[in-house]
Amino acid sequence: MNPQVGQVYARRRSGKAEVVRVTAVAGEWVEFQFLHGPTRSMRIGSGRCKGKNFAAAGWEPAAERDDYSDLDGATRYGTFRVLDTKGEPILRCSAKRAAFYLRKGYARAVGPDVLQFTDPRTEERLRELYLGGFTEFFMEVKNDRCVCCGATADLTRHHVVPKRHKRNVPQPWRSCLSNVLFVCGPCHRTYEEAPEPEAPPGGDWRAYVWAWRDHFRTVLRPRFLPPGWDIISVQNFDALGAG
């Protein structure tokens, strides 16, 4: 890529978009002005780097506009509707999970962003884990807005039990959790500024994760949680092979 003077370029860094306009290209050097980005970038205002480094830094041409805030936040990948072997919709999965099903031959594509299970054992395993309770929660699109305020931009993946504490939940119970919710940047900062709950690890793992769930609800009072959500998603613990 050869940066062009006057062209706007954007990239994503740790969930925050940076947007620049190239102001000059002189020899091997590219100069640019920040139009949008983290506080530090906007405070600096402008920068310069070698053209080869600019090209390798992930910048992509972007349209010029007044507001770039919708570029902030986590990358939102498409989701897939999944049909059972009889053709009835039972759940919605991530693009990553859909790729896994296709790669393993557990499902086949039957339409745009629609898969159908071809292996009844996969479907039976899921029905066993969730006791057949494929409620509306399983069909919800869960990455389209902040579960707290409803904002649709600057979304981050929020871990209800933080990653640094998730190790306190032993396996196989750790895989029982529906632990990720989408929260906008302002709501996430509000949450991070609140003291952590008094949730000592050890003992009953369910009490531990419920303490974090209740803390999240108390601090942010989410109004747009997917219907039927709870942090513990699996219902049949015996099916995980523990007891």
DOKOL-681056 format. One record per residue (C-alpha): residue number from 1; x, y negated, z negated. Coordinates in Angstrom, 1 decimal, padded with zeros to 4 digits, always signed. Example, Ala and Ser with C-alpha at 12.3 -4.5 7.8 and 13.67 -1.06 7.14 Angstrom:
2
<r><num>1</num><px>+012.3</px><py>+004.5</py><pz>-007.8</pz></r>
<r><num>2</num><px>+013.7</px><py>+001.1</py><pz>-007.1</pz></r>
This chain:
243
<r><num>1</num><px>+000.0</px><py>+000.0</py><pz>+000.0</pz></r>
<r><num>2</num><px>+001.2</px><py>-003.5</py><pz>+000.9</pz></r>
<r><num>3</num><px>-000.2</px><py>-006.1</py><pz>-001.4</pz></r>
<r><num>4</num><px>-001.9</px><py>-009.0</py><pz>+000.5</pz></r>
<r><num>5</num><px>-001.9</px><py>-012.6</py><pz>-000.6</pz></r>
<r><num>6</num><px>-005.4</px><py>-013.6</py><pz>-001.8</pz></r>
<r><num>7</num><px>-006.6</px><py>-010.0</py><pz>-002.2</pz></r>
<r><num>8</num><px>-008.2</px><py>-008.9</py><pz>-005.5</pz></r>
<r><num>9</num><px>-007.0</px><py>-005.6</py><pz>-007.0</pz></r>
<r><num>10</num><px>-008.3</px><py>-003.7</py><pz>-010.0</pz></r>
<r><num>11</num><px>-007.1</px><py>-000.8</py><pz>-012.1</pz></r>
<r><num>12</num><px>-008.2</px><py>+000.9</py><pz>-015.4</pz></r>
<r><num>13</num><px>-005.9</px><py>+001.1</py><pz>-018.4</pz></r>
<r><num>14</num><px>-007.0</px><py>+002.9</py><pz>-021.6</pz></r>
<r><num>15</num><px>-010.6</px><py>+002.2</py><pz>-020.9</pz></r>
<r><num>16</num><px>-010.2</px><py>-001.5</py><pz>-020.1</pz></r>
<r><num>17</num><px>-010.1</px><py>-002.8</py><pz>-016.5</pz></r>
<r><num>18</num><px>-007.5</px><py>-005.2</py><pz>-015.3</pz></r>
<r><num>19</num><px>-008.2</px><py>-007.3</py><pz>-012.3</pz></r>
<r><num>20</num><px>-005.7</px><py>-009.6</py><pz>-010.5</pz></r>
<r><num>21</num><px>-005.5</px><py>-011.7</py><pz>-007.4</pz></r>
<r><num>22</num><px>-002.2</px><py>-011.6</py><pz>-005.5</pz></r>
<r><num>23</num><px>-000.9</px><py>-015.2</py><pz>-005.2</pz></r>
<r><num>24</num><px>+002.4</px><py>-014.6</py><pz>-003.4</pz></r>
<r><num>25</num><px>+004.5</px><py>-012.0</py><pz>-001.8</pz></r>
<r><num>26</num><px>+008.2</px><py>-013.0</py><pz>-001.5</pz></r>
<r><num>27</num><px>+010.6</px><py>-010.4</py><pz>-000.4</pz></r>
<r><num>28</num><px>+010.3</px><py>-007.4</py><pz>-002.7</pz></r>
<r><num>29</num><px>+008.4</px><py>-009.4</py><pz>-005.4</pz></r>
<r><num>30</num><px>+004.6</px><py>-009.7</py><pz>-005.8</pz></r>
<r><num>31</num><px>+003.1</px><py>-012.4</py><pz>-007.9</pz></r>
<r><num>32</num><px>-000.4</px><py>-012.3</py><pz>-009.3</pz></r>
<r><num>33</num><px>-003.0</px><py>-014.0</py><pz>-011.5</pz></r>
<r><num>34</num><px>-005.1</px><py>-012.1</py><pz>-014.0</pz></r>
<r><num>35</num><px>-008.9</px><py>-012.5</py><pz>-013.4</pz></r>
<r><num>36</num><px>-010.1</px><py>-010.0</py><pz>-016.0</pz></r>
<r><num>37</num><px>-008.4</px><py>-007.7</py><pz>-018.5</pz></r>
<r><num>38</num><px>-007.4</px><py>-007.2</py><pz>-022.1</pz></r>
<r><num>39</num><px>-006.8</px><py>-010.3</py><pz>-024.3</pz></r>
<r><num>40</num><px>-003.0</px><py>-010.0</py><pz>-024.0</pz></r>
<r><num>41</num><px>-003.2</px><py>-010.0</py><pz>-020.2</pz></r>
<r><num>42</num><px>-005.5</px><py>-013.0</py><pz>-020.0</pz></r>
<r><num>43</num><px>-003.3</px><py>-014.9</py><pz>-022.5</pz></r>
<r><num>44</num><px>-000.3</px><py>-014.3</py><pz>-020.3</pz></r>
<r><num>45</num><px>-002.3</px><py>-015.4</py><pz>-017.3</pz></r>
<r><num>46</num><px>+000.0</px><py>-014.3</py><pz>-014.5</pz></r>
<r><num>47</num><px>+002.8</px><py>-011.9</py><pz>-013.7</pz></r>
<r><num>48</num><px>+005.2</px><py>-010.6</py><pz>-011.2</pz></r>
<r><num>49</num><px>+006.7</px><py>-007.2</py><pz>-010.3</pz></r>
<r><num>50</num><px>+008.4</px><py>-005.5</py><pz>-007.4</pz></r>
<r><num>51</num><px>+006.1</px><py>-004.5</py><pz>-004.6</pz></r>
<r><num>52</num><px>+006.9</px><py>-000.8</py><pz>-005.0</pz></r>
<r><num>53</num><px>+006.0</px><py>-000.9</py><pz>-008.7</pz></r>
<r><num>54</num><px>+002.7</px><py>-002.7</py><pz>-007.9</pz></r>
<r><num>55</num><px>+001.8</px><py>+000.0</py><pz>-005.4</pz></r>
<r><num>56</num><px>+002.6</px><py>+002.7</py><pz>-007.9</pz></r>
<r><num>57</num><px>+000.7</px><py>+001.2</py><pz>-010.8</pz></r>
<r><num>58</num><px>-002.7</px><py>+002.3</py><pz>-009.7</pz></r>
<r><num>59</num><px>-004.0</px><py>-001.0</py><pz>-008.2</pz></r>
<r><num>60</num><px>-006.9</px><py>-000.6</py><pz>-005.8</pz></r>
<r><num>61</num><px>-008.4</px><py>-003.4</py><pz>-003.6</pz></r>
<r><num>62</num><px>-011.6</px><py>-004.8</py><pz>-005.1</pz></r>
<r><num>63</num><px>-014.3</px><py>-007.3</py><pz>-004.1</pz></r>
<r><num>64</num><px>-014.1</px><py>-010.7</py><pz>-005.6</pz></r>
<r><num>65</num><px>-017.0</px><py>-011.6</py><pz>-007.9</pz></r>
<r><num>66</num><px>-017.8</px><py>-013.7</py><pz>-011.0</pz></r>
<r><num>67</num><px>-018.0</px><py>-010.9</py><pz>-013.5</pz></r>
<r><num>68</num><px>-015.9</px><py>-007.7</py><pz>-013.7</pz></r>
<r><num>69</num><px>-017.1</px><py>-006.4</py><pz>-017.1</pz></r>
<r><num>70</num><px>-018.9</px><py>-003.5</py><pz>-015.5</pz></r>
<r><num>71</num><px>-015.5</px><py>-002.1</py><pz>-014.6</pz></r>
<r><num>72</num><px>-014.5</px><py>-001.8</py><pz>-018.3</pz></r>
<r><num>73</num><px>-014.9</px><py>+001.3</py><pz>-020.4</pz></r>
<r><num>74</num><px>-014.6</px><py>+005.0</py><pz>-019.8</pz></r>
<r><num>75</num><px>-014.9</px><py>+006.4</py><pz>-016.3</pz></r>
<r><num>76</num><px>-018.4</px><py>+007.8</py><pz>-015.8</pz></r>
<r><num>77</num><px>-018.4</px><py>+010.9</py><pz>-013.8</pz></r>
<r><num>78</num><px>-021.5</px><py>+012.4</py><pz>-012.2</pz></r>
<r><num>79</num><px>-023.6</px><py>+015.0</py><pz>-014.0</pz></r>
<r><num>80</num><px>-025.1</px><py>+018.1</py><pz>-012.5</pz></r>
<r><num>81</num><px>-028.6</px><py>+019.6</py><pz>-013.0</pz></r>
<r><num>82</num><px>-028.3</px><py>+023.4</py><pz>-013.6</pz></r>
<r><num>83</num><px>-031.0</px><py>+025.8</py><pz>-012.7</pz></r>
<r><num>84</num><px>-031.3</px><py>+029.3</py><pz>-014.1</pz></r>
<r><num>85</num><px>-031.3</px><py>+032.4</py><pz>-011.9</pz></r>
<r><num>86</num><px>-035.0</px><py>+032.0</py><pz>-011.3</pz></r>
<r><num>87</num><px>-034.6</px><py>+028.4</py><pz>-010.1</pz></r>
<r><num>88</num><px>-035.9</px><py>+026.6</py><pz>-013.2</pz></r>
<r><num>89</num><px>-033.9</px><py>+023.6</py><pz>-014.6</pz></r>
<r><num>90</num><px>-032.5</px><py>+024.4</py><pz>-018.0</pz></r>
<r><num>91</num><px>-029.6</px><py>+021.9</py><pz>-018.6</pz></r>
<r><num>92</num><px>-027.4</px><py>+019.1</py><pz>-017.3</pz></r>
<r><num>93</num><px>-023.6</px><py>+019.5</py><pz>-017.4</pz></r>
<r><num>94</num><px>-020.6</px><py>+017.4</py><pz>-016.7</pz></r>
<r><num>95</num><px>-018.6</px><py>+017.4</py><pz>-013.5</pz></r>
<r><num>96</num><px>-015.8</px><py>+019.2</py><pz>-015.3</pz></r>
<r><num>97</num><px>-018.1</px><py>+022.0</py><pz>-016.5</pz></r>
<r><num>98</num><px>-019.7</px><py>+022.2</py><pz>-013.0</pz></r>
<r><num>99</num><px>-016.3</px><py>+022.7</py><pz>-011.4</pz></r>
<r><num>100</num><px>-015.6</px><py>+025.5</py><pz>-013.9</pz></r>
<r><num>101</num><px>-018.9</px><py>+027.2</py><pz>-013.1</pz></r>
<r><num>102</num><px>-018.2</px><py>+027.0</py><pz>-009.4</pz></r>
<r><num>103</num><px>-014.6</px><py>+028.1</py><pz>-009.7</pz></r>
<r><num>104</num><px>-015.5</px><py>+031.1</py><pz>-011.7</pz></r>
<r><num>105</num><px>-018.4</px><py>+032.0</py><pz>-009.5</pz></r>
<r><num>106</num><px>-020.9</px><py>+031.7</py><pz>-012.3</pz></r>
<r><num>107</num><px>-023.0</px><py>+029.2</py><pz>-010.2</pz></r>
<r><num>108</num><px>-023.5</px><py>+028.0</py><pz>-006.6</pz></r>
<r><num>109</num><px>-024.3</px><py>+024.5</py><pz>-005.3</pz></r>
<r><num>110</num><px>-028.0</px><py>+024.4</py><pz>-004.0</pz></r>
<r><num>111</num><px>-028.3</px><py>+020.6</py><pz>-003.5</pz></r>
<r><num>112</num><px>-026.6</px><py>+017.3</py><pz>-004.2</pz></r>
<r><num>113</num><px>-025.4</px><py>+017.5</py><pz>-007.8</pz></r>
<r><num>114</num><px>-027.5</px><py>+020.6</py><pz>-008.4</pz></r>
<r><num>115</num><px>-026.2</px><py>+024.1</py><pz>-009.3</pz></r>
<r><num>116</num><px>-027.9</px><py>+027.4</py><pz>-009.8</pz></r>
<r><num>117</num><px>-026.6</px><py>+030.2</py><pz>-012.0</pz></r>
<r><num>118</num><px>-025.7</px><py>+033.3</py><pz>-010.0</pz></r>
<r><num>119</num><px>-024.4</px><py>+035.3</py><pz>-013.0</pz></r>
<r><num>120</num><px>-027.2</px><py>+036.2</py><pz>-015.4</pz></r>
<r><num>121</num><px>-024.7</px><py>+036.9</py><pz>-018.1</pz></r>
<r><num>122</num><px>-023.7</px><py>+033.2</py><pz>-018.3</pz></r>
<r><num>123</num><px>-027.3</px><py>+032.2</py><pz>-018.6</pz></r>
<r><num>124</num><px>-028.0</px><py>+034.9</py><pz>-021.2</pz></r>
<r><num>125</num><px>-025.0</px><py>+033.8</py><pz>-023.2</pz></r>
<r><num>126</num><px>-026.3</px><py>+030.2</py><pz>-023.3</pz></r>
<r><num>127</num><px>-029.8</px><py>+031.3</py><pz>-024.3</pz></r>
<r><num>128</num><px>-028.3</px><py>+033.4</py><pz>-027.1</pz></r>
<r><num>129</num><px>-026.2</px><py>+030.5</py><pz>-028.4</pz></r>
<r><num>130</num><px>-029.1</px><py>+028.0</py><pz>-028.3</pz></r>
<r><num>131</num><px>-031.9</px><py>+030.5</py><pz>-029.1</pz></r>
<r><num>132</num><px>-033.4</px><py>+029.6</py><pz>-025.8</pz></r>
<r><num>133</num><px>-034.1</px><py>+026.1</py><pz>-027.0</pz></r>
<r><num>134</num><px>-033.4</px><py>+024.1</py><pz>-023.9</pz></r>
<r><num>135</num><px>-035.2</px><py>+021.0</py><pz>-025.0</pz></r>
<r><num>136</num><px>-035.2</px><py>+017.6</py><pz>-023.2</pz></r>
<r><num>137</num><px>-031.9</px><py>+016.9</py><pz>-024.8</pz></r>
<r><num>138</num><px>-030.2</px><py>+019.4</py><pz>-022.5</pz></r>
<r><num>139</num><px>-031.6</px><py>+017.6</py><pz>-019.4</pz></r>
<r><num>140</num><px>-030.8</px><py>+014.1</py><pz>-020.5</pz></r>
<r><num>141</num><px>-028.2</px><py>+012.0</py><pz>-018.7</pz></r>
<r><num>142</num><px>-026.0</px><py>+011.1</py><pz>-021.7</pz></r>
<r><num>143</num><px>-023.3</px><py>+008.8</py><pz>-020.2</pz></r>
<r><num>144</num><px>-025.4</px><py>+006.0</py><pz>-018.7</pz></r>
<r><num>145</num><px>-025.8</px><py>+003.6</py><pz>-021.6</pz></r>
<r><num>146</num><px>-024.6</px><py>+002.8</py><pz>-025.2</pz></r>
<r><num>147</num><px>-026.6</px><py>+005.0</py><pz>-027.6</pz></r>
<r><num>148</num><px>-026.7</px><py>+002.1</py><pz>-030.1</pz></r>
<r><num>149</num><px>-027.7</px><py>-001.1</py><pz>-028.2</pz></r>
<r><num>150</num><px>-028.4</px><py>+000.2</py><pz>-024.7</pz></r>
<r><num>151</num><px>-025.6</px><py>-001.7</py><pz>-022.9</pz></r>
<r><num>152</num><px>-024.7</px><py>-000.1</py><pz>-019.5</pz></r>
<r><num>153</num><px>-021.1</px><py>-001.6</py><pz>-019.2</pz></r>
<r><num>154</num><px>-017.9</px><py>-001.2</py><pz>-021.1</pz></r>
<r><num>155</num><px>-018.8</px><py>+002.2</py><pz>-022.3</pz></r>
<r><num>156</num><px>-016.4</px><py>+004.4</py><pz>-024.4</pz></r>
<r><num>157</num><px>-016.5</px><py>+008.0</py><pz>-025.4</pz></r>
<r><num>158</num><px>-017.1</px><py>+007.9</py><pz>-029.1</pz></r>
<r><num>159</num><px>-016.3</px><py>+011.0</py><pz>-031.2</pz></r>
<r><num>160</num><px>-018.7</px><py>+011.1</py><pz>-034.1</pz></r>
<r><num>161</num><px>-016.2</px><py>+013.3</py><pz>-036.0</pz></r>
<r><num>162</num><px>-013.0</px><py>+011.4</py><pz>-035.0</pz></r>
<r><num>163</num><px>-010.3</px><py>+013.4</py><pz>-033.2</pz></r>
<r><num>164</num><px>-007.9</px><py>+013.0</py><pz>-036.1</pz></r>
<r><num>165</num><px>-010.5</px><py>+014.7</py><pz>-038.4</pz></r>
<r><num>166</num><px>-011.9</px><py>+017.3</py><pz>-036.1</pz></r>
<r><num>167</num><px>-009.2</px><py>+019.7</py><pz>-037.2</pz></r>
<r><num>168</num><px>-010.9</px><py>+019.8</py><pz>-040.6</pz></r>
<r><num>169</num><px>-013.7</px><py>+021.8</py><pz>-038.9</pz></r>
<r><num>170</num><px>-012.5</px><py>+025.4</py><pz>-038.5</pz></r>
<r><num>171</num><px>-013.0</px><py>+027.5</py><pz>-035.4</pz></r>
<r><num>172</num><px>-015.3</px><py>+028.8</py><pz>-034.1</pz></r>
<r><num>173</num><px>-017.6</px><py>+026.2</py><pz>-035.7</pz></r>
<r><num>174</num><px>-015.7</px><py>+023.4</py><pz>-034.0</pz></r>
<r><num>175</num><px>-017.2</px><py>+024.5</py><pz>-030.7</pz></r>
<r><num>176</num><px>-020.7</px><py>+024.1</py><pz>-032.1</pz></r>
<r><num>177</num><px>-020.5</px><py>+020.3</py><pz>-032.1</pz></r>
<r><num>178</num><px>-022.2</px><py>+017.9</py><pz>-029.8</pz></r>
<r><num>179</num><px>-019.6</px><py>+015.4</py><pz>-030.8</pz></r>
<r><num>180</num><px>-019.3</px><py>+012.8</py><pz>-028.0</pz></r>
<r><num>181</num><px>-021.6</px><py>+009.9</py><pz>-027.5</pz></r>
<r><num>182</num><px>-021.3</px><py>+006.9</py><pz>-025.3</pz></r>
<r><num>183</num><px>-020.9</px><py>+003.6</py><pz>-027.1</pz></r>
<r><num>184</num><px>-020.1</px><py>+000.2</py><pz>-025.7</pz></r>
<r><num>185</num><px>-017.0</px><py>-001.7</py><pz>-026.6</pz></r>
<r><num>186</num><px>-018.6</px><py>-004.2</py><pz>-029.1</pz></r>
<r><num>187</num><px>-020.5</px><py>-001.5</py><pz>-030.9</pz></r>
<r><num>188</num><px>-017.4</px><py>+000.7</py><pz>-031.1</pz></r>
<r><num>189</num><px>-015.4</px><py>-002.2</py><pz>-032.6</pz></r>
<r><num>190</num><px>-018.1</px><py>-002.7</py><pz>-035.2</pz></r>
<r><num>191</num><px>-017.9</px><py>+001.0</py><pz>-036.1</pz></r>
<r><num>192</num><px>-014.1</px><py>+001.0</py><pz>-036.3</pz></r>
<r><num>193</num><px>-014.2</px><py>-002.0</py><pz>-038.7</pz></r>
<r><num>194</num><px>-016.4</px><py>-000.1</py><pz>-041.2</pz></r>
<r><num>195</num><px>-014.8</px><py>+001.9</py><pz>-044.0</pz></r>
<r><num>196</num><px>-014.8</px><py>+005.7</py><pz>-043.3</pz></r>
<r><num>197</num><px>-017.3</px><py>+007.8</py><pz>-045.2</pz></r>
<r><num>198</num><px>-016.5</px><py>+009.8</py><pz>-048.3</pz></r>
<r><num>199</num><px>-016.5</px><py>+013.1</py><pz>-046.6</pz></r>
<r><num>200</num><px>-013.9</px><py>+015.4</py><pz>-048.2</pz></r>
<r><num>201</num><px>-012.8</px><py>+018.3</py><pz>-045.9</pz></r>
<r><num>202</num><px>-013.2</px><py>+021.9</py><pz>-047.1</pz></r>
<r><num>203</num><px>-016.2</px><py>+023.7</py><pz>-048.4</pz></r>
<r><num>204</num><px>-019.3</px><py>+023.7</py><pz>-046.2</pz></r>
<r><num>205</num><px>-018.3</px><py>+022.5</py><pz>-042.7</pz></r>
<r><num>206</num><px>-021.9</px><py>+021.6</py><pz>-041.9</pz></r>
<r><num>207</num><px>-022.0</px><py>+019.2</py><pz>-044.8</pz></r>
<r><num>208</num><px>-018.8</px><py>+017.7</py><pz>-043.6</pz></r>
<r><num>209</num><px>-020.0</px><py>+017.0</py><pz>-040.0</pz></r>
<r><num>210</num><px>-023.4</px><py>+015.8</py><pz>-041.2</pz></r>
<r><num>211</num><px>-021.7</px><py>+013.3</py><pz>-043.4</pz></r>
<r><num>212</num><px>-020.0</px><py>+011.8</py><pz>-040.3</pz></r>
<r><num>213</num><px>-023.2</px><py>+011.9</py><pz>-038.4</pz></r>
<r><num>214</num><px>-025.1</px><py>+010.1</py><pz>-041.1</pz></r>
<r><num>215</num><px>-022.2</px><py>+007.5</py><pz>-041.4</pz></r>
<r><num>216</num><px>-022.5</px><py>+006.8</py><pz>-037.7</pz></r>
<r><num>217</num><px>-026.2</px><py>+006.3</py><pz>-037.9</pz></r>
<r><num>218</num><px>-025.9</px><py>+004.1</py><pz>-041.0</pz></r>
<r><num>219</num><px>-023.2</px><py>+001.8</py><pz>-039.5</pz></r>
<r><num>220</num><px>-024.6</px><py>+001.4</py><pz>-036.0</pz></r>
<r><num>221</num><px>-028.3</px><py>+002.3</py><pz>-036.3</pz></r>
<r><num>222</num><px>-028.4</px><py>+003.8</py><pz>-032.8</pz></r>
<r><num>223</num><px>-031.7</px><py>+003.1</py><pz>-031.0</pz></r>
<r><num>224</num><px>-030.9</px><py>+005.1</py><pz>-027.8</pz></r>
<r><num>225</num><px>-029.7</px><py>+008.5</py><pz>-028.9</pz></r>
<r><num>226</num><px>-030.7</px><py>+011.2</py><pz>-026.5</pz></r>
<r><num>227</num><px>-033.9</px><py>+012.8</py><pz>-027.7</pz></r>
<r><num>228</num><px>-033.2</px><py>+015.9</py><pz>-029.7</pz></r>
<r><num>229</num><px>-029.6</px><py>+015.1</py><pz>-030.4</pz></r>
<r><num>230</num><px>-027.8</px><py>+016.4</py><pz>-033.5</pz></r>
<r><num>231</num><px>-024.1</px><py>+016.8</py><pz>-034.0</pz></r>
<r><num>232</num><px>-024.5</px><py>+020.5</py><pz>-034.4</pz></r>
<r><num>233</num><px>-025.8</px><py>+021.8</py><pz>-031.1</pz></r>
<r><num>234</num><px>-025.4</px><py>+025.6</py><pz>-031.3</pz></r>
<r><num>235</num><px>-028.1</px><py>+027.3</py><pz>-033.3</pz></r>
<r><num>236</num><px>-027.1</px><py>+030.9</py><pz>-033.3</pz></r>
<r><num>237</num><px>-023.9</px><py>+031.0</py><pz>-035.3</pz></r>
<r><num>238</num><px>-023.7</px><py>+034.8</py><pz>-035.3</pz></r>
<r><num>239</num><px>-023.4</px><py>+034.7</py><pz>-031.5</pz></r>
<r><num>240</num><px>-020.1</px><py>+033.0</py><pz>-031.8</pz></r>
<r><num>241</num><px>-018.7</px><py>+036.1</py><pz>-033.3</pz></r>
<r><num>242</num><px>-018.3</px><py>+035.0</py><pz>-036.9</pz></r>
<r><num>243</num><px>-020.3</px><py>+037.1</py><pz>-039.2</pz></r>
